[in-house]
Amino acid sequence: MKNLKLKAARASLDLSQEELAGKVGVSRQTISAIEKGDYNPTIKLCVAICRVLGRTLDDLFWEEPKEDR
Amino acid sequence: MDWGLWIMIAVVLIMIIGMIVVSRRDGNRAPENEVFDERQKMIRGDGYKWGFVSMICYFMIYAIIISASGHTIGEPELMIFIGLEIGLVVCAVYCILRDALIGVNRSFKFVVFMDAFCLLAQLIGYLRERANGALLIENGKLTSTALPLSIAVSFMIILVALLVRRHYQKREEQNEA
């Protein structure tokens, strides 16, 4: 599942994937993979991203469970 | 003194000078020790696994063919080395296609330069052996002359994979911008 919250938070600070990647010490492709939902980051990386973007883990990584109909 | 020795010395010198020049130019961007992030480490683990599996499969097939027919298509040392190359190439291509071969902040150009250099060095070695009259096939079997050629092919595959992946990365970056 795509992480649009992360993408929006990054864009709101006018940061590119490359810049965010540099600040948290990972490759640009890793940030891209997280945003696309292709990679589930460890809690350590989630916290690092949250710190850089000034958000909480809930803001960026918590998904509300979908209700079955 | 044999020309071959001078060529080898020249190749080593060019390699060392090239490494110094490229590493100095990229010194501000490249960390002292290559660092892979958590996603890359995970993918590299998978890459090693697939490289190992490919190598095992190759040697199993090779052993079955020899035991069944009693013949081999090449000299034993060549066939063993080809098995090792297959494992390494599978691992490298797997990592390249998932952006895990080149570490964080590592220069793409440096890796391409090294790959192209090794490719050229092996090709020169192969052509030199052929020029000296070495046969590629003798008594219906590939000789060890094919070794530098097979290594060159391995580096060529890796180079193509690097360039193709780079092409897609640039497209991704343009879409992101």
gemmi code that builds the backbone of each chain (N, CA, C; Angstrom):
import gemmi

chains = {
    "A": [
        ("MET", (0.847, -1.204, 0.000), (0.000, 0.000, 0.000), (0.885, 1.259, 0.000)),
        ("LYS", (0.544, 2.199, -0.870), (1.357, 3.412, -0.975), (1.292, 4.241, 0.303)),
        ("ASN", (2.418, 4.832, 0.651), (2.434, 5.691, 1.827), (2.333, 7.156, 1.362)),
        ("LEU", (1.125, 7.577, 1.125), (0.905, 8.938, 0.624), (1.126, 9.987, 1.714)),
        ("LYS", (0.958, 9.548, 2.984), (1.164, 10.502, 4.099), (2.632, 10.937, 4.150)),
        ("LEU", (3.498, 9.972, 3.938), (4.932, 10.290, 3.956), (5.280, 11.219, 2.800)),
        ("LYS", (4.746, 10.903, 1.641), (5.028, 11.711, 0.454), (4.528, 13.148, 0.663)),
        ("ALA", (3.330, 13.263, 1.242), (2.740, 14.595, 1.472), (3.558, 15.385, 2.501)),
        ("ALA", (3.979, 14.683, 3.571), (4.764, 15.352, 4.624), (6.107, 15.828, 4.066)),
        ("ARG", (6.709, 15.009, 3.249), (7.986, 15.377, 2.627), (7.805, 16.566, 1.691)),
        ("ALA", (6.756, 16.499, 0.894), (6.502, 17.584, -0.066), (6.174, 18.890, 0.656)),
        ("SER", (5.502, 18.779, 1.808), (5.137, 19.997, 2.536), (6.365, 20.743, 3.056)),
        ("LEU", (7.429, 19.997, 3.284), (8.687, 20.640, 3.709), (9.590, 20.954, 2.507)),
        ("ASP", (9.057, 20.710, 1.322), (9.786, 20.978, 0.079), (11.098, 20.194, -0.002)),
        ("LEU", (11.024, 18.952, 0.474), (12.211, 18.087, 0.429), (12.057, 17.087, -0.711)),
        ("SER", (13.145, 16.854, -1.420), (13.118, 15.807, -2.448), (13.413, 14.464, -1.759)),
        ("GLN", (13.177, 13.392, -2.484), (13.501, 12.066, -1.930), (14.989, 11.987, -1.613)),
        ("GLU", (15.784, 12.554, -2.495), (17.244, 12.539, -2.319), (17.639, 13.263, -1.029)),
        ("GLU", (17.014, 14.414, -0.794), (17.353, 15.204, 0.404), (16.924, 14.486, 1.676)),
        ("LEU", (15.722, 13.939, 1.657), (15.248, 13.198, 2.834), (16.149, 11.984, 3.083)),
        ("ALA", (16.488, 11.298, 1.996), (17.355, 10.122, 2.116), (18.697, 10.505, 2.750)),
        ("GLY", (19.243, 11.632, 2.307), (20.520, 12.097, 2.858), (20.418, 12.405, 4.337)),
        ("LYS", (19.280, 12.976, 4.755), (19.123, 13.350, 6.171), (18.958, 12.136, 7.085)),
        ("VAL", (18.368, 11.066, 6.553), (18.183, 9.877, 7.402), (19.232, 8.793, 7.130)),
        ("GLY", (20.121, 9.053, 6.173), (21.241, 8.129, 5.932), (20.875, 6.867, 5.179)),
        ("VAL", (19.934, 6.985, 4.243), (19.619, 5.834, 3.385), (19.702, 6.275, 1.925)),
        ("SER", (19.502, 5.349, 1.012), (19.549, 5.700, -0.412), (18.199, 6.296, -0.848)),
        ("ARG", (18.233, 7.066, -1.941), (16.981, 7.652, -2.455), (15.979, 6.552, -2.812)),
        ("GLN", (16.504, 5.437, -3.318), (15.631, 4.343, -3.737), (14.871, 3.739, -2.556)),
        ("THR", (15.486, 3.800, -1.370), (14.810, 3.259, -0.187), (13.618, 4.139, 0.183)),
        ("ILE", (13.796, 5.456, 0.123), (12.676, 6.366, 0.397), (11.583, 6.157, -0.657)),
        ("SER", (11.998, 6.026, -1.897), (11.045, 5.791, -2.979), (10.267, 4.494, -2.736)),
        ("ALA", (10.977, 3.440, -2.316), (10.326, 2.143, -2.065), (9.332, 2.235, -0.913)),
        ("ILE", (9.669, 3.027, 0.116), (8.743, 3.185, 1.246), (7.485, 3.912, 0.773)),
        ("GLU", (7.676, 4.969, 0.001), (6.523, 5.739, -0.484), (5.630, 4.912, -1.409)),
        ("LYS", (6.264, 4.041, -2.178), (5.484, 3.200, -3.095), (4.834, 2.021, -2.374)),
        ("GLY", (5.272, 1.778, -1.137), (4.747, 0.640, -0.394), (5.447, -0.660, -0.746)),
        ("ASP", (6.608, -0.546, -1.385), (7.351, -1.752, -1.759), (8.266, -2.243, -0.638)),
        ("TYR", (8.475, -1.408, 0.367), (9.378, -1.791, 1.454), (8.827, -1.297, 2.791)),
        ("ASN", (8.818, -2.196, 3.771), (8.400, -1.827, 5.124), (9.631, -1.490, 5.952)),
        ("PRO", (9.814, -0.239, 6.302), (11.041, 0.129, 7.040), (11.013, -0.382, 8.475)),
        ("THR", (12.202, -0.492, 9.074), (12.280, -0.868, 10.485), (11.802, 0.327, 11.314)),
        ("ILE", (11.530, 0.059, 12.575), (11.046, 1.128, 13.470), (12.125, 2.211, 13.617)),
        ("LYS", (13.377, 1.783, 13.550), (14.494, 2.729, 13.678), (14.459, 3.757, 12.534)),
        ("LEU", (14.231, 3.263, 11.332), (14.183, 4.169, 10.180), (12.911, 5.022, 10.216)),
        ("CYS", (11.803, 4.419, 10.644), (10.547, 5.187, 10.767), (10.748, 6.375, 11.708)),
        ("VAL", (11.384, 6.098, 12.843), (11.616, 7.166, 13.840), (12.516, 8.252, 13.240)),
        ("ALA", (13.566, 7.819, 12.530), (14.485, 8.791, 11.915), (13.734, 9.678, 10.917)),
        ("ILE", (12.867, 9.082, 10.126), (12.093, 9.853, 9.134), (11.154, 10.824, 9.861)),
        ("CYS", (10.499, 10.337, 10.905), (9.570, 11.184, 11.667), (10.296, 12.393, 12.269)),
        ("ARG", (11.485, 12.142, 12.792), (12.259, 13.239, 13.402), (12.582, 14.309, 12.361)),
        ("VAL", (13.017, 13.871, 11.199), (13.395, 14.828, 10.143), (12.171, 15.610, 9.675)),
        ("LEU", (11.040, 14.922, 9.546), (9.837, 15.582, 9.016), (9.003, 16.258, 10.107)),
        ("GLY", (9.415, 16.080, 11.376), (8.701, 16.720, 12.480), (7.292, 16.174, 12.662)),
        ("ARG", (7.110, 14.905, 12.426), (5.811, 14.255, 12.590), (5.948, 13.084, 13.563)),
        ("THR", (4.807, 12.524, 13.929), (4.840, 11.349, 14.808), (4.712, 10.082, 13.956)),
        ("LEU", (4.972, 8.965, 14.602), (4.828, 7.684, 13.893), (3.385, 7.491, 13.435)),
        ("ASP", (2.445, 7.891, 14.297), (1.027, 7.762, 13.924), (0.713, 8.587, 12.678)),
        ("ASP", (1.275, 9.794, 12.641), (0.994, 10.686, 11.499), (1.399, 10.047, 10.171)),
        ("LEU", (2.551, 9.381, 10.184), (3.120, 8.920, 8.913), (2.913, 7.438, 8.616)),
        ("PHE", (2.866, 6.629, 9.679), (2.890, 5.193, 9.406), (1.676, 4.407, 9.910)),
        ("TRP", (0.787, 5.062, 10.633), (-0.359, 4.307, 11.151), (-1.461, 4.249, 10.096)),
        ("GLU", (-1.892, 3.035, 9.826), (-2.983, 2.852, 8.865), (-4.220, 2.409, 9.628)),
        ("GLU", (-5.333, 3.098, 9.416), (-6.583, 2.658, 10.039), (-7.040, 1.369, 9.355)),
        ("PRO", (-7.416, 0.355, 10.166), (-7.880, -0.885, 9.524), (-9.176, -0.652, 8.747)),
        ("LYS", (-9.236, -1.261, 7.563), (-10.457, -1.100, 6.772), (-11.563, -1.986, 7.338)),
        ("GLU", (-12.757, -1.428, 7.456), (-13.882, -2.203, 7.982), (-14.453, -3.111, 6.894)),
        ("ASP", (-14.707, -4.360, 7.274), (-15.327, -5.288, 6.319), (-16.802, -4.971, 6.158)),
        ("ARG", (-17.269, -4.985, 4.932), (-18.703, -4.684, 4.729), (-19.451, -5.927, 4.303)),
    ],
    "B": [
        ("MET", (62.647, -8.540, -21.736), (61.527, -8.992, -20.906), (60.270, -9.172, -21.774)),
        ("ASP", (59.459, -10.142, -21.398), (58.238, -10.435, -22.155), (57.286, -9.230, -22.162)),
        ("TRP", (56.680, -8.991, -23.351), (55.734, -7.870, -23.471), (54.540, -8.023, -22.527)),
        ("GLY", (54.178, -9.285, -22.310), (53.007, -9.560, -21.463), (53.160, -8.967, -20.069)),
        ("LEU", (54.384, -9.080, -19.536), (54.630, -8.555, -18.188), (54.468, -7.032, -18.171)),
        ("TRP", (54.981, -6.368, -19.231), (54.873, -4.911, -19.309), (53.402, -4.473, -19.419)),
        ("ILE", (52.662, -5.250, -20.204), (51.233, -4.930, -20.353), (50.523, -5.068, -19.006)),
        ("MET", (50.872, -6.142, -18.277), (50.252, -6.354, -16.959), (50.585, -5.204, -16.011)),
        ("ILE", (51.866, -4.798, -16.016), (52.292, -3.695, -15.142), (51.542, -2.417, -15.527)),
        ("ALA", (51.431, -2.167, -16.844), (50.720, -0.966, -17.317), (49.257, -0.994, -16.885)),
        ("VAL", (48.626, -2.165, -17.004), (47.210, -2.302, -16.631), (47.026, -2.021, -15.141)),
        ("VAL", (47.910, -2.586, -14.318), (47.808, -2.379, -12.867), (48.012, -0.900, -12.522)),
        ("LEU", (49.006, -0.275, -13.168), (49.282, 1.140, -12.908), (48.086, 2.017, -13.291)),
        ("ILE", (47.520, 1.756, -14.483), (46.351, 2.535, -14.928), (45.202, 2.359, -13.938)),
        ("MET", (45.031, 1.135, -13.473), (43.947, 0.838, -12.527), (44.131, 1.635, -11.228)),
        ("ILE", (45.359, 1.618, -10.704), (45.639, 2.323, -9.455), (45.440, 3.836, -9.641)),
        ("ILE", (45.983, 4.377, -10.746), (45.850, 5.824, -11.000), (44.373, 6.195, -11.163)),
        ("GLY", (43.641, 5.374, -11.929), (42.207, 5.623, -12.130), (41.449, 5.644, -10.819)),
        ("MET", (41.759, 4.684, -9.943), (41.077, 4.608, -8.647), (41.370, 5.849, -7.811)),
        ("ILE", (42.660, 6.276, -7.820), (43.045, 7.454, -7.025), (42.325, 8.698, -7.550)),
        ("VAL", (42.340, 8.878, -8.882), (41.714, 10.063, -9.484), (40.224, 10.112, -9.160)),
        ("VAL", (39.540, 8.990, -9.408), (38.085, 8.963, -9.202), (37.743, 9.124, -7.724)),
        ("SER", (38.495, 8.446, -6.844), (38.161, 8.532, -5.422), (38.448, 9.926, -4.865)),
        ("ARG", (39.469, 10.619, -5.408), (39.753, 11.995, -4.956), (38.665, 12.947, -5.414)),
        ("ARG", (38.233, 12.754, -6.674), (37.205, 13.639, -7.226), (35.878, 13.461, -6.486)),
        ("ASP", (35.587, 12.221, -6.104), (34.324, 11.946, -5.428), (34.499, 11.889, -3.905)),
        ("GLY", (35.660, 12.345, -3.461), (35.990, 12.228, -2.046), (34.983, 12.863, -1.108)),
        ("ASN", (34.387, 13.978, -1.547), (33.441, 14.669, -0.670), (32.117, 13.914, -0.550)),
        ("ARG", (31.827, 13.132, -1.573), (30.538, 12.451, -1.556), (30.632, 11.029, -1.017)),
        ("ALA", (31.780, 10.377, -1.242), (31.867, 8.970, -0.870), (32.354, 8.804, 0.561)),
        ("PRO", (31.659, 7.977, 1.367), (32.146, 7.728, 2.724), (33.390, 6.848, 2.669)),
        ("GLU", (34.158, 6.869, 3.764), (35.383, 6.066, 3.785), (35.076, 4.589, 3.601)),
        ("ASN", (34.078, 4.160, 4.336), (33.665, 2.769, 4.185), (32.304, 2.750, 3.515)),
        ("GLU", (32.179, 1.868, 2.573), (30.911, 1.803, 1.866), (29.830, 1.368, 2.846)),
        ("VAL", (28.709, 2.074, 2.812), (27.637, 1.793, 3.756), (26.380, 1.435, 2.977)),
        ("PHE", (25.739, 0.383, 3.400), (24.466, 0.004, 2.794), (23.365, 0.236, 3.817)),
        ("ASP", (22.225, 0.730, 3.342), (21.134, 0.936, 4.289), (20.400, -0.388, 4.528)),
        ("GLU", (19.402, -0.341, 5.425), (18.760, -1.592, 5.869), (18.085, -2.342, 4.721)),
        ("ARG", (17.459, -1.612, 3.798), (16.802, -2.271, 2.657), (17.847, -2.935, 1.767)),
        ("GLN", (18.944, -2.223, 1.534), (19.994, -2.769, 0.673), (20.622, -4.028, 1.285)),
        ("LYS", (20.822, -4.002, 2.609), (21.415, -5.174, 3.267), (20.509, -6.390, 3.102)),
        ("MET", (19.209, -6.156, 3.230), (18.248, -7.251, 3.104), (18.289, -7.829, 1.681)),
        ("ILE", (18.297, -6.920, 0.705), (18.309, -7.365, -0.695), (19.618, -8.062, -1.034)),
        ("ARG", (20.714, -7.541, -0.497), (22.012, -8.181, -0.767), (22.028, -9.610, -0.216)),
        ("GLY", (21.376, -9.798, 0.935), (21.256, -11.157, 1.491), (20.545, -12.072, 0.507)),
        ("ASP", (19.453, -11.575, -0.078), (18.720, -12.358, -1.089), (19.596, -12.594, -2.317)),
        ("GLY", (20.358, -11.564, -2.689), (21.242, -11.670, -3.856), (22.276, -12.775, -3.667)),
        ("TYR", (22.895, -12.816, -2.465), (23.873, -13.872, -2.184), (23.203, -15.238, -2.259)),
        ("LYS", (21.969, -15.311, -1.749), (21.238, -16.579, -1.753), (21.025, -17.054, -3.197)),
        ("TRP", (20.536, -16.162, -4.056), (20.268, -16.556, -5.445), (21.559, -16.856, -6.209)),
        ("GLY", (22.612, -16.135, -5.886), (23.903, -16.410, -6.508), (24.393, -17.808, -6.126)),
        ("PHE", (24.240, -18.141, -4.851), (24.670, -19.449, -4.347), (23.834, -20.565, -4.981)),
        ("VAL", (22.514, -20.352, -5.029), (21.620, -21.362, -5.619), (21.968, -21.584, -7.097)),
        ("SER", (22.229, -20.495, -7.816), (22.573, -20.613, -9.245), (23.858, -21.420, -9.427)),
        ("MET", (24.824, -21.136, -8.548), (26.104, -21.828, -8.630), (25.921, -23.323, -8.358)),
        ("ILE", (25.134, -23.638, -7.338), (24.874, -25.045, -6.994), (24.196, -25.746, -8.170)),
        ("CYS", (23.196, -25.074, -8.765), (22.475, -25.663, -9.910), (23.430, -25.935, -11.060)),
        ("TYR", (24.289, -24.953, -11.329), (25.255, -25.116, -12.430), (26.147, -26.328, -12.179)),
        ("PHE", (26.694, -26.430, -10.963), (27.616, -27.534, -10.685), (26.905, -28.886, -10.695)),
        ("MET", (25.639, -28.887, -10.275), (24.871, -30.145, -10.316), (24.678, -30.587, -11.763)),
        ("ILE", (24.272, -29.636, -12.605), (24.052, -29.954, -14.029), (25.369, -30.410, -14.668)),
        ("TYR", (26.434, -29.708, -14.320), (27.768, -30.028, -14.845), (28.164, -31.456, -14.446)),
        ("ALA", (27.954, -31.791, -13.164), (28.302, -33.125, -12.664), (27.453, -34.193, -13.350)),
        ("ILE", (26.159, -33.913, -13.548), (25.271, -34.893, -14.201), (25.725, -35.133, -15.647)),
        ("ILE", (26.042, -34.046, -16.345), (26.469, -34.179, -17.752), (27.755, -35.007, -17.843)),
        ("ILE", (28.694, -34.718, -16.952), (29.970, -35.461, -16.992), (29.748, -36.942, -16.680)),
        ("SER", (28.959, -37.193, -15.621), (28.768, -38.599, -15.239), (27.948, -39.363, -16.284)),
        ("ALA", (27.046, -38.657, -16.964), (26.203, -39.341, -17.953), (26.940, -39.578, -19.266)),
        ("SER", (27.679, -38.559, -19.699), (28.296, -38.666, -21.029), (29.795, -38.931, -20.976)),
        ("GLY", (30.401, -38.575, -19.864), (31.852, -38.739, -19.757), (32.623, -37.649, -20.488)),
        ("HIS", (31.887, -36.696, -21.058), (32.524, -35.603, -21.799), (32.191, -34.267, -21.151)),
        ("THR", (33.056, -33.330, -21.380), (32.803, -31.971, -20.906), (33.118, -31.003, -22.048)),
        ("ILE", (32.448, -29.864, -22.027), (32.647, -28.944, -23.156), (33.896, -28.087, -22.996)),
        ("GLY", (34.507, -28.138, -21.826), (35.697, -27.312, -21.632), (36.646, -27.918, -20.615)),
        ("GLU", (37.813, -27.310, -20.482), (38.783, -27.775, -19.487), (38.202, -27.590, -18.090)),
        ("PRO", (38.506, -28.514, -17.151), (37.881, -28.479, -15.821), (38.015, -27.134, -15.103)),
        ("GLU", (39.228, -26.540, -15.127), (39.403, -25.271, -14.394), (38.539, -24.159, -14.988)),
        ("LEU", (38.361, -24.203, -16.307), (37.506, -23.208, -16.967), (36.056, -23.404, -16.546)),
        ("MET", (35.607, -24.644, -16.547), (34.205, -24.922, -16.221), (33.904, -24.559, -14.763)),
        ("ILE", (34.866, -24.792, -13.878), (34.680, -24.423, -12.464), (34.589, -22.903, -12.329)),
        ("PHE", (35.473, -22.219, -13.041), (35.479, -20.756, -12.957), (34.189, -20.160, -13.524)),
        ("ILE", (33.672, -20.786, -14.575), (32.404, -20.294, -15.152), (31.281, -20.428, -14.112)),
        ("GLY", (31.311, -21.514, -13.341), (30.308, -21.694, -12.274), (30.378, -20.571, -11.253)),
        ("LEU", (31.606, -20.210, -10.865), (31.787, -19.112, -9.906), (31.281, -17.798, -10.509)),
        ("GLU", (31.599, -17.595, -11.773), (31.154, -16.360, -12.447), (29.637, -16.274, -12.494)),
        ("ILE", (28.991, -17.392, -12.777), (27.521, -17.399, -12.844), (26.941, -16.963, -11.492)),
        ("GLY", (27.493, -17.521, -10.417), (27.019, -17.148, -9.075), (27.191, -15.663, -8.803)),
        ("LEU", (28.363, -15.146, -9.147), (28.648, -13.726, -8.899), (27.764, -12.809, -9.753)),
        ("VAL", (27.589, -13.196, -11.024), (26.785, -12.348, -11.918), (25.323, -12.340, -11.479)),
        ("VAL", (24.796, -13.496, -11.103), (23.399, -13.555, -10.642), (23.223, -12.663, -9.415)),
        ("CYS", (24.161, -12.779, -8.479), (24.095, -11.954, -7.265), (24.165, -10.462, -7.622)),
        ("ALA", (25.112, -10.110, -8.485), (25.305, -8.694, -8.827), (24.092, -8.131, -9.568)),
        ("VAL", (23.584, -8.873, -10.536), (22.445, -8.371, -11.321), (21.199, -8.258, -10.435)),
        ("TYR", (21.000, -9.239, -9.563), (19.865, -9.192, -8.633), (19.937, -7.910, -7.793)),
        ("CYS", (21.128, -7.626, -7.272), (21.304, -6.427, -6.430), (21.150, -5.144, -7.263)),
        ("ILE", (21.670, -5.150, -8.478), (21.577, -3.952, -9.328), (20.121, -3.622, -9.618)),
        ("LEU", (19.353, -4.641, -10.005), (17.956, -4.403, -10.386), (17.107, -3.932, -9.206)),
        ("ARG", (17.608, -4.148, -7.985), (16.888, -3.688, -6.793), (17.655, -2.588, -6.061)),
        ("ASP", (18.536, -1.938, -6.774), (19.273, -0.773, -6.251), (20.032, -1.081, -4.966)),
        ("ALA", (20.687, -2.213, -4.921), (21.402, -2.560, -3.698), (22.882, -2.884, -3.936)),
        ("LEU", (23.371, -2.689, -5.151), (24.788, -2.997, -5.399), (25.681, -1.835, -4.981)),
        ("ILE", (25.191, -0.628, -5.210), (25.988, 0.551, -4.911), (25.501, 1.137, -3.585)),
        ("GLY", (26.434, 1.311, -2.666), (26.082, 1.763, -1.328), (25.591, 3.208, -1.286)),
        ("VAL", (25.119, 3.605, -0.112), (24.608, 4.966, 0.073), (25.738, 5.970, -0.184)),
        ("ASN", (25.461, 6.951, -1.005), (26.425, 8.013, -1.351), (27.618, 7.532, -2.162)),
        ("ARG", (27.618, 6.291, -2.582), (28.716, 5.780, -3.403), (28.502, 6.253, -4.840)),
        ("SER", (29.598, 6.554, -5.488), (29.519, 7.099, -6.839), (29.189, 6.014, -7.871)),
        ("PHE", (28.130, 6.250, -8.607), (27.728, 5.333, -9.685), (28.818, 5.293, -10.761)),
        ("LYS", (29.364, 6.474, -11.062), (30.373, 6.568, -12.117), (31.613, 5.735, -11.779)),
        ("PHE", (31.970, 5.745, -10.497), (33.141, 4.983, -10.066), (32.935, 3.489, -10.323)),
        ("VAL", (31.750, 3.006, -9.981), (31.447, 1.578, -10.168), (31.455, 1.235, -11.659)),
        ("VAL", (30.858, 2.118, -12.467), (30.827, 1.882, -13.915), (32.255, 1.906, -14.486)),
        ("PHE", (33.049, 2.865, -13.991), (34.441, 2.969, -14.455), (35.206, 1.680, -14.154)),
        ("MET", (35.074, 1.191, -12.926), (35.794, -0.020, -12.527), (35.341, -1.221, -13.348)),
        ("ASP", (34.035, -1.301, -13.544), (33.485, -2.419, -14.312), (34.007, -2.381, -15.759)),
        ("ALA", (33.932, -1.183, -16.357), (34.377, -1.042, -17.750), (35.877, -1.325, -17.856)),
        ("PHE", (36.618, -0.890, -16.859), (38.066, -1.121, -16.871), (38.377, -2.622, -16.826)),
        ("CYS", (37.708, -3.322, -15.903), (37.934, -4.770, -15.778), (37.526, -5.481, -17.067)),
        ("LEU", (36.434, -5.026, -17.651), (35.958, -5.607, -18.914), (37.020, -5.453, -20.004)),
        ("LEU", (37.555, -4.239, -20.127), (38.571, -3.970, -21.151), (39.852, -4.765, -20.896)),
        ("ALA", (40.256, -4.812, -19.621), (41.483, -5.536, -19.270), (41.371, -7.014, -19.655)),
        ("GLN", (40.190, -7.603, -19.382), (39.999, -9.017, -19.718), (39.953, -9.226, -21.226)),
        ("LEU", (39.318, -8.289, -21.921), (39.245, -8.398, -23.385), (40.637, -8.314, -24.008)),
        ("ILE", (41.433, -7.380, -23.474), (42.814, -7.233, -23.979), (43.590, -8.526, -23.724)),
        ("GLY", (43.409, -9.084, -22.526), (44.086, -10.343, -22.185), (43.698, -11.454, -23.139)),
        ("TYR", (42.406, -11.516, -23.438), (41.909, -12.557, -24.346), (42.492, -12.364, -25.751)),
        ("LEU", (42.436, -11.123, -26.259), (42.925, -10.845, -27.617), (44.428, -11.101, -27.727)),
        ("ARG", (45.133, -10.804, -26.645), (46.579, -11.021, -26.638), (46.892, -12.519, -26.735)),
        ("GLU", (46.140, -13.314, -25.970), (46.358, -14.766, -26.025), (46.061, -15.311, -27.413)),
        ("ARG", (44.977, -14.793, -28.014), (44.627, -15.246, -29.364), (45.702, -14.830, -30.371)),
        ("ALA", (46.233, -13.619, -30.178), (47.273, -13.122, -31.091), (48.543, -13.968, -30.983)),
        ("ASN", (48.762, -14.528, -29.768), (49.946, -15.374, -29.569), (49.719, -16.804, -30.071)),
        ("GLY", (48.544, -17.030, -30.645), (48.291, -18.338, -31.254), (47.533, -19.323, -30.391)),
        ("ALA", (47.066, -18.876, -29.219), (46.306, -19.793, -28.354), (44.960, -20.111, -28.995)),
        ("LEU", (44.563, -21.366, -28.875), (43.294, -21.783, -29.491), (42.150, -21.670, -28.498)),
        ("LEU", (40.992, -21.268, -28.990), (39.807, -21.179, -28.120), (39.219, -22.568, -27.906)),
        ("ILE", (39.247, -23.387, -28.951), (38.738, -24.763, -28.871), (39.831, -25.711, -29.361)),
        ("GLU", (40.092, -26.716, -28.525), (41.121, -27.691, -28.887), (40.576, -29.087, -28.571)),
        ("ASN", (40.668, -29.986, -29.527), (40.118, -31.345, -29.368), (38.639, -31.321, -28.973)),
        ("GLY", (37.930, -30.368, -29.499), (36.487, -30.294, -29.229), (36.141, -29.714, -27.873)),
        ("LYS", (37.112, -29.195, -27.155), (36.864, -28.627, -25.825), (37.338, -27.182, -25.761)),
        ("LEU", (36.599, -26.376, -25.003), (37.040, -24.996, -24.764), (38.304, -25.029, -23.925)),
        ("THR", (39.274, -24.226, -24.289), (40.525, -24.190, -23.521), (40.480, -23.048, -22.503)),
        ("SER", (41.515, -22.949, -21.705), (41.567, -21.874, -20.693), (41.693, -20.494, -21.339)),
        ("THR", (41.912, -20.445, -22.649), (41.935, -19.158, -23.359), (40.576, -18.461, -23.242)),
        ("ALA", (39.525, -19.290, -23.063), (38.175, -18.731, -22.967), (37.932, -18.059, -21.608)),
        ("LEU", (38.848, -18.266, -20.670), (38.636, -17.719, -19.312), (38.518, -16.196, -19.291)),
        ("PRO", (39.516, -15.448, -19.852), (39.349, -13.984, -19.843), (38.119, -13.529, -20.623)),
        ("LEU", (37.767, -14.297, -21.666), (36.577, -13.947, -22.452), (35.314, -14.116, -21.599)),
        ("SER", (35.269, -15.210, -20.833), (34.081, -15.441, -19.992), (33.986, -14.388, -18.887)),
        ("ILE", (35.136, -13.975, -18.357), (35.127, -12.924, -17.330), (34.649, -11.603, -17.946)),
        ("ALA", (35.143, -11.330, -19.177), (34.718, -10.106, -19.871), (33.205, -10.112, -20.093)),
        ("VAL", (32.666, -11.269, -20.451), (31.207, -11.372, -20.652), (30.472, -11.086, -19.339)),
        ("SER", (31.014, -11.605, -18.239), (30.396, -11.355, -16.919), (30.355, -9.858, -16.625)),
        ("PHE", (31.486, -9.186, -16.827), (31.536, -7.743, -16.573), (30.619, -6.982, -17.527)),
        ("MET", (30.506, -7.491, -18.761), (29.620, -6.854, -19.738), (28.162, -6.935, -19.269)),
        ("ILE", (27.762, -8.109, -18.778), (26.380, -8.288, -18.291), (26.120, -7.322, -17.135)),
        ("ILE", (27.092, -7.235, -16.217), (26.931, -6.338, -15.065), (26.841, -4.881, -15.530)),
        ("LEU", (27.682, -4.520, -16.504), (27.685, -3.148, -17.024), (26.337, -2.804, -17.665)),
        ("VAL", (25.835, -3.728, -18.468), (24.537, -3.491, -19.125), (23.439, -3.344, -18.062)),
        ("ALA", (23.469, -4.227, -17.057), (22.456, -4.151, -15.985), (22.549, -2.805, -15.269)),
        ("LEU", (23.768, -2.344, -15.002), (23.967, -1.049, -14.331), (23.370, 0.094, -15.159)),
        ("LEU", (23.660, 0.080, -16.470), (23.205, 1.179, -17.331), (21.689, 1.150, -17.530)),
        ("VAL", (21.145, -0.049, -17.669), (19.684, -0.165, -17.825), (18.984, 0.329, -16.559)),
        ("ARG", (19.504, -0.098, -15.401), (18.881, 0.322, -14.131), (18.998, 1.840, -13.953)),
        ("ARG", (20.143, 2.383, -14.364), (20.353, 3.829, -14.256), (19.329, 4.579, -15.108)),
        ("HIS", (19.066, 4.034, -16.286), (18.081, 4.642, -17.185), (16.721, 4.719, -16.488)),
        ("TYR", (16.309, 3.629, -15.853), (15.007, 3.618, -15.172), (15.011, 4.518, -13.939)),
        ("GLN", (16.170, 4.563, -13.260), (16.270, 5.448, -12.079), (16.080, 6.906, -12.489)),
        ("LYS", (16.697, 7.293, -13.607), (16.584, 8.687, -14.063), (15.137, 9.009, -14.403)),
        ("ARG", (14.482, 8.045, -15.004), (13.073, 8.252, -15.345), (12.239, 8.427, -14.070)),
        ("GLU", (12.549, 7.586, -13.061), (11.858, 7.691, -11.767), (12.083, 9.063, -11.143)),
        ("GLU", (13.356, 9.519, -11.202), (13.695, 10.817, -10.607), (12.960, 11.943, -11.320)),
        ("GLN", (12.840, 11.833, -12.642), (12.109, 12.859, -13.401), (10.632, 12.870, -13.008)),
        ("ASN", (10.065, 11.673, -12.833), (8.654, 11.588, -12.435), (8.436, 12.175, -11.046)),
        ("GLU", (9.443, 11.917, -10.178), (9.328, 12.418, -8.808), (9.384, 13.946, -8.787)),
        ("ALA", (10.272, 14.501, -9.651), (10.405, 15.963, -9.723), (9.158, 16.544, -10.398)),
    ],
}
model = gemmi.Model(1)
for chain_id, residues in chains.items():
    chain = gemmi.Chain(chain_id)
    for i, (resn, *xyz) in enumerate(residues, 1):
        res = gemmi.Residue()
        res.name, res.seqid = resn, gemmi.SeqId(i, " ")
        for name, pos in zip(("N", "CA", "C"), xyz):
            atom = gemmi.Atom()
            atom.name, atom.element = name, gemmi.Element(name[0])
            atom.pos, atom.b_iso = gemmi.Position(*pos), 0.0
            res.add_atom(atom)
        chain.add_residue(res)
    model.add_chain(chain)
structure = gemmi.Structure()
structure.add_model(model)
structure.setup_entities()
